[in-house]
């Protein structure tokens, strides 16, 4: 099926390139707006139903413009595989940054980010070119938001310390009508040679769909704490770790949904071309696992684990591929006293990514 290039995107790009810039060639255009992005394709196999498929997972185009000492603009536009043979067009990010020093030069001033941006929490990043394996960890998928919409203040302090504070809508909600917004932040420390550590927290109201009730949603109060760790003890070696804990308070029956989990990973660059990633993650509970507040009775408990190994290959600037073998283990109890049900699933993926 032939898909038309979105008209609004065409207008946006043409508006960024005035006639004088187009006449002067690529150098003039590059001074106005920077264009980057990536193409991500894969082959996957799942042993639970013996299914396998080739797929174009994502195409992303990122537009950014530097406003000098004042700030910058950015828009990340993505076409993502919807799992049904088509693609979903979305704005992964779209924001303006403003240096609150307003070009005064000397001094260290906070930066205001306003719009939709990647959530500043956790160890793993969202996009394929920034990952050391094909899949995300259980914590990334179940315990963290992907994007936030609102306002964020960030500032580099002394001695490698940085701080971020944000006020936003609920998790991955571009629009919500909640009175109480989500407030959060991150305190980080980084060392040029050894790595860094970050402490993050978020709390506020969040809209979530009601299971089994199409079109209905429920406002809950959500709290999450996260610690991320990055170590670079030797050339070519990256060690990462993360601990995550959270809860969701329901507005009735004194019920809370809670979880906790952790992840450890390592990536070692064996040669200029080849690297190797190993990761283990654990997650107890999930977004739909309630635990009675004020007591020890639990129901719907689950324990999830995943073990991943992924050799990576860098062919040339921007072009690389990897292979991933992942085994997921799960132990679930759907009702009190019903006994535990164990499951194991093996997934294989071959992924090729080109960044430009």
Phi, psi and omega in degrees: 000130178281124180254128181287145174291126186306129183298321181294328179289322177299315179298318180300315183289320179293325179295331180282344183244087178296164186303320182298322180291320180295323181291328183277355174094190187298325183298321179291320179297316183297334178284341180269308184219139178258130181246128176217180179161195179198162174237132186231120180231156185206165166235131182230150177224138179233127186278347183293324177235011178058035181265151175208150182201150166270152180198146167270108188281318186196143169234129182228137175237124182248127179246130178220150178221128179274128179259026179074223182286350184279317183164214183199166174236149177208142174218124176251112182253132186225143171250114188244138176303125182270003178082358181237018178096356180242191182226147177251125177270129182213159172261101179298316176221152172195108187205164172241139175249144181227120174285115185289356170283345176052043174077016182284355173082264186297144179106163179248118185240153176293157174247129177264128173246127185230123180138219179247130186213159175298137183296127181278064182209139176097171182271314187279149176261167190278312193275150184305317181296342182262008184252157178258005179203176185283314187262160172270164180285168177297323178298315180299317184284326190246339188242004185220153170283159176266308180229155177231148177239122182162220182235143182221135174249131179227149183203136173272124178262198183274157172066031178081009180266136176226155182223143178228135175228135181218150175234118191217174166292184177293178182302124175055032179249111178289329177222133169212158185254016181294142176289317181266111181279171179275129176242142182195182179182176180215135173247121185235156174224133180229145178237135186303326186254329189261337181123219182190172180215148180221143177241121185235153176209148177216146177205141177158184181278146182217135177273129178225145179292149176273123182299130179081001180235091183299133177083356180258145179224163183227136177270121180237162175259125188241137177227136177216141174237142184213137175238126177241142184226134175232126179237138176232072187285342182211157178303131178082359183245127175236127176242129181235150177211155180205140172236137187223136178216137181203170178207156176232118179269121176277150184278015180209156173062015178050047181249139177231139174263125180222165182202164169204154181193169177212163181215138172229140180213162174212141174230129180236127178276105183288317177220184176294341183255320191247142174222171181219131180243137171230140182213141172230133176223151185225139181214121179252125185087177178200182182293348180237033179244104182275148175228130183297127179288137177081009180211180183256353181293127178236150174213152185070029183291152175210146173232121183245140176222153177213137177238125188229138172227137186212108168285137182240151183222128176255109186278315179200181181303118176088344184247127179202168175215163178211162173236137181232133171242121184230134175240125178255134176243138177221141174233119186232149172230108187286328179220155179303130177076004183278352182087160182267146178241121182260140179222152177218133181227137177246131177237141174238142179219140168244126185229137175236132184228136175235126178252143179224000000 
